[in-house]
Amino acid sequence: MAIRLPMICLLGSFMVVAIAADLTPERYWSTALPNTPIPNSLHNLLTLDFTDEKSTNVQVGKGGVNVNAGKGKPGGGTAVNVGKGGVRVDTGKGKPGGGTHVSVGSGKGHGGGVAVHTGKPGKRTDVGVGKGGVTVHTRHKGRPIYVGVKPGANPFVYNYAAKETQLHDDPNAALFFLEKDLVPGKAMNVRFNAEDGYGGKTAFLPRGEAETVPFGSEKFLETLKRFSVEAGSEEAEMMKKTIDECEAKKVGGEEKYCATSLESMVDFSVSKLGKYHVRAVSTEVAKKNAPMQKYKIAAAGIKKLSDDKSVVCHKQKYPFAVFYCHKAMMTTVYAVPLEGENGMRTKAVAVCHKNTSAWNPNHLAFKVLKVKPGTVPVCHFLPESHVVWFSY
C-alpha cells in the first residue's frame, strides 16, 4: 500500500501528457496492420539496448513492472513502470536540448498504454507499455555501434556490380541459388548470421525523431556531425554508400524507397500491397553466431507463400535502422525449412526473381551461379535482418 499511494498521485499529474502521446512504432504497426504479426527481425530492432554495462534493466511480466536504473552518467536516469499502461516515471539528467516526457493513459485516442521519450534525437531513451507488455529502448550515446563494418555495395540491389574477389570473400555469395535447386535433400553451404555484420547493431528511431535527422547527400556533413562520425572514416564511407544507393536511379522501372523508420516501411509496403491481406516474414535462425555450414532442405515443408509481387526490404549500414525497400514484380516467395550438419534448424525465407533482364550483368548472383541476366529465375535466401512483404 505504501507504494501504491504515490503512484496514484502520479497518475493524476501525468494524465494530460498521456492524451498527447504519440504512438510507439510497435503500436503504429498493430494499428495499421492489426492482422499481421511483426517478424522477429523487426521486433528486435525496437528493443535493442545500448546502455553501458553499468546500467540496470529489469522487466517483469507482460506489462507488469519495469525498472531501468542508470548509474548517473550524463544522459542516464531512472525509469519505473507499474501496471498494463498505468504509471511510468522517468527521471533523467536534463541536459540542454534533452528532456523527459512521461505519459500515462488508458488507451483512448492515442493507442493506449504509456510512452516515455527522453534525451536528444539519436541519443534518447524510448519506453512504452501497451497490450504487448513493456519495451525499453535506450539508444547508444555518441557514435553508433557496428559489427564487422566494411564499406561495400548492397548485393541485394539490382544495379550492384561485384568484384571477382567477392566470389570468395563475400559471405552473402552463398545466399544465392537457382530455383531448380529448391528441392528436398539439396545441400547448400550457408552462413545466415554473416548478415548481422552487414546491417550492424542499429535500431529503429520513431518516425517523428527520424524525420529530424538529415538523410541525403546534400546534408551529409551535417549528418556526420549529428552522429559524431569523422569525415573520411570507414563509418562515414559506409553511410555515404547507403545514401548513394538510396538516391541511385531506378532500375528497370523498379519502385524503391529507403525507409528510415518502421512506420515509413509499413506505409510504403501497404501502399504497394494493401493492408488487409498482407504478411511480413523473415528468416529465423535458431542460434546466434552460427558458423558457415552445410544445410539440407528438409524432406517436407517447402511452402510457396506468394507467386506475384512482393516488397523486399534490406537492412542498410547506418547509425540507425534504415531499410532499402523495393517492390519486386514476378517474384515467388518460399518458406524453406533447413537442417544444418550440426543439427541446427533454420526457418529460411527465399525470394526467387523470375525476370532479371534489367539487373547489372556483373551482379554477384550471376557470377556465383554462372548464368546471364534474363535466362533463369535467380533466388536468394533472406539474411535474418531483412524482411519480405507479400499479399495472400
N, C-alpha and C positions, 0 to 999 in steps of 0.2 A: 504493500500500500504506500510505503514511503517513496517508492519510485514512480508510482502511477500518478500521484497528485501533480507534481511539477510537469509531467508530460501533458496532462490535461490542460494546464495553463498555457503551455506552448502551443497547443492545438488552436486555441483561440487567437493567439498572437500572429500565427503564420497563415491563417486561413485566406487572407486577402491575397497573399502571394500565390497561393495554390491555384486560384482562379485563372491567373495569367500564365501559368507554367506551360511551356511548350511540350509537345510530345517527344519522348525519347525516340531514338532511331528504332528500337525494338517495338515500341508501341505504334510507331508510324507504320511499320511493316504489318503488324496484326490488324491495323485499321484498314490499310489499303488492300491487303491480301488475307482476309480472315480465314480462308480455307487452304492456305498454302504454308506448310511448315517451313521455318527458316533453316537452311542447311547448317551443319556444324561449322563448316568453313567460314561462314559469315558470322554466325553467332559468336565464335571465338574472337572475332575482331571487335566485338562490342565489349569484351570483358578482359582484354589484355591488361596486365598490371605492370607498370613501370616504376613503382615506388622503389626507393632504395632498400637495401637489405635490412635496415634497422626499423622499417615500418611494420605495422601490425595490421592484419586484416582478419576479421572474424565474421563468419556468416552462419546463421542457424536457421534451418527450416525454410519453407517456401514463402518467404515474406515475413518471417518472424522477427529476428534480431540481427543487426549488422553493426559491428564496431570497427572503425578504421582509424587507428591512432598513429599519428606521425610522431617524430622524435624532436620536433622543434626546429628543424631546418627551415630556411626560407621557403615558403610555399607549402609547408607542412600543416598539420592540423588534426582535428578530431571530428569524426562523424559518428552519430548514434542514430539508430532507427528502431522503432518499435511498432509492430503490427503490420497488417497487409496493406499498407497505404495510409497508416495513421499518423505517425510523427517522425520527423527527421531533424537532427541538429548537426550542423557542420560549422566548426569554428576554425578559421584559417588565420594567416598572419596579416592579411590586409595590405599586401604590397600595392604600391601605386599602379593603377591600371588593372588590378586584380579584383578581388571581392568575392563574397559568398552569397549565394541565393538559396533560400530554403523554401520549400513548398510542401503543403500538406493538403490533401484533398480526398474526396470520396469517389471521384470518377465521373462527375458530371461536367461535361463541356470541354474537358481538356485531356481525355484519355485515361483519367483515373490515376490513383497512386500518388507517389511522391517524386519530386525531381529536385536535385541539387546540382548547381553548377558553380564552381569556384575556381578562380585563377584566370590567367591570361589565355587568349586563344593559342592553341597548340601546346600549352603547358598546364592545362587545367584538370580538375577532377570532376567527373560526372557520376552521380549516384541516382539510381532510380528504383522505385518499388512499384510493382504492378501485379497483375494477375499471375505473371510468371515468376514472381518472387523478388529477390533483391539482386541488383547488379551494382558493382563498384568498378569504375574505370579511372585509374589515375595515370595521366599521361606523363611521359618522360620529361624531366626537367632539362632544358638545354638541348644539346644535339641529340638527334634521334638514334636509336639503336638499330643496327643492321646485322644480319648474319650472312657471312660469305659474300660481302658486297664486291662485285666486279662489274664495271660498266660493260654493257653489251646490249645488242638489239633483242627485241622480243621475238622468239621463234614461233609465236602463235599469231603473228601479224602477217598478212598475205604478201606485203611487199618486202618482207625480210629477205636478206641475202646472206647466206652463211659462208664462212671461210672453210677451206679444206681441213684446217686443224680442228674445227669444231666437230667433225665427224667422230673424233675420238675423245675430245676434251669436254664436250658439252653433254652433261648428264641428261638433258632433255631429248637428245637424239633417240634414246631408247623408247621414248613415248610414242613414236610414230610407227605405224604398221599399215598393211593393206587390208581392206575389208574381207578379202577371201581367206585371210588368216584367222578371222574371228570364228573359230570352231572349237568345240570341246577337246581338250587334250593338247592344244597348241601351246608350246613353251616359248616364253619371252624373257629376256633379261631386262629388268626394270628396277629403277630406284625412285620410288614415288616421293620420298621425303626430300629429295635433292631440291625440289622447287621451293622449300622453305627458305633456302638461301637466296632464291631469286627475288622473292617478294619482300623478305625481311620482316622483322618484328615491328610492324607498324599497324596501328589500329584506326578504326573509323573516327572521324570527327563528326559531331552532329552537323546537319546541313547549315544551320544558322551560323555556326562557327567556321565551317569550311569555306563558306562564301566570303568571309572576311579575309581569307588568306589569298594573296595574289597567286594565280595559276596561269602561266603563259610566258612566252619568250620575251614579251615587251617589258615585263616587270620581274625578270628572272633575278636580277641583282637584289631587288627588294625581298624576294622570297628567300634567297640565301641568307640575308641578314636576319630575317624573321626567325630562321631555324639555326642560327649561329654556325652556318656551314661556310667554310673558306672557299673563295673563288679559286678555281683551278684544281681543287682537291678531287679525289676519287668519288666522294659523295656528290660533289657538285656536278661532275660529269655524268654520274648516274641519273641525277634529277633532270639534267638537260636532255638526255636521251629519251626519258619518259615524256617530256613536254614535246620534243620533236615528233615522236610517234603519234601523240595526240593531235598535233597540228598538221601532220602529213596529209597529202591529197588522198582522196578515197580511191580504192582500187576496184575496178570492175563494177561500179555502181553500188558498192557496199555502203551500208548505213552504219556509221560508227559514232561512238560517244565515249568520252572519258568521264566516268562517274567519280566525283570527289567526296561522295557521302553515300551511305546506304540508301537514304531517301531518294537521291537522284538516280541511283541504279534501279530502284523499284519503278520510278516514274518512266524511265527510258524503256525498260522491259515491258511494262504494262502498255505503253503507247504502241509497241510493236506486236504484242501478242494478246492483249486484252487482260482482264483481271479475274474473270470468273472460272476459267479453265486453264490455269497456268501453274506450272510447277517449277521449282528451282532445285537442282541436285548438284552434288559434288562428290568427289572420290573420298572414301573413308578408309584409312589405313589403321590397323589395329594397334600398331606400335610406332612410337616416335623414333626418329633416328635409325630407321630400318636400313640395312645395307643393300647395296646392289645385289640382287639375287635372281635366280630363275623362278619364274612363276608359270604355273599351268592354268589354263582356263578350265574351270570346274566342269565336270561331266554334264551337269544340268544347271540351268539358271540364267543363261543369257536371255535378256529380255529387251525387245525393241520398245523404247519409250516414246519415240516420235520419228516421223518419216517425212517431214515437210520443212518447216522453218524453225529456227531457234535463235536465241540471243546468247552468245558466249561471252563471258566476262573474265578477263585475265588480270590477275593482280600485278601491279607495276612496282618498280622501285621508287619510293618517295618517302618523305618524312612522316606522312600519314597515309592511310589506305586509299589508294587510287586504283580504279579498275578500268582497263581498256575493254569496252563492250562493243560488239558488232553484231548486227543482225545477219545471220547466215541463211541463205536460201538453199534448197536442195541438199539438206543435211539429214542424216539419220543419227539419232541418239540412242545409245545402248547402255544397259546396266550389265556389267561383266563381273561375275564372281571369280576371283583368282586365289590360288593356293600356292604359297611360297615353299621353296625347298626346305625351309626351317619350320614349316608348319603354320606360318602366319597367314591369315586370311585377309583379303582386301576386297572391299566393295568398290570396284572401279567404275568410273563413268567414261565412256568413249564417244567421241564425235567423229562421224565419217562425212567427208565433204565429197559430194558426187561430181561437182564441177570445179576444177582447179585451173581452168584455162587462163584466168586472169592473174594467177599468182606469179611471183617473181621466179623465173626459171632456175635461179640459184638458191631457192628456198631450201632450208635444211632438210625438209621432208623428202624432196626429190633426190638429194644427194644420198640420204640414208637408204631410201627404198630403190634407188636406181630406176626411176620412172620419169616420164616427161609430163609437163602440165597438160591437163585435159584428157589424159589417156585412161586412167583408172581412178576409182574412189580412193582418197587418201584419208586415213584415220589417225587419231591420236588419243591417248588416254589423257584425262584432265589431271593436272597436278592437284594436290589437296587444296591449295589455296584458291583455286579457280572454281567457277560455277557456270552451269548452263541452264538457261530458261527455255521452256518449251510449252506448247499448247497440247492438251489431251482431250 
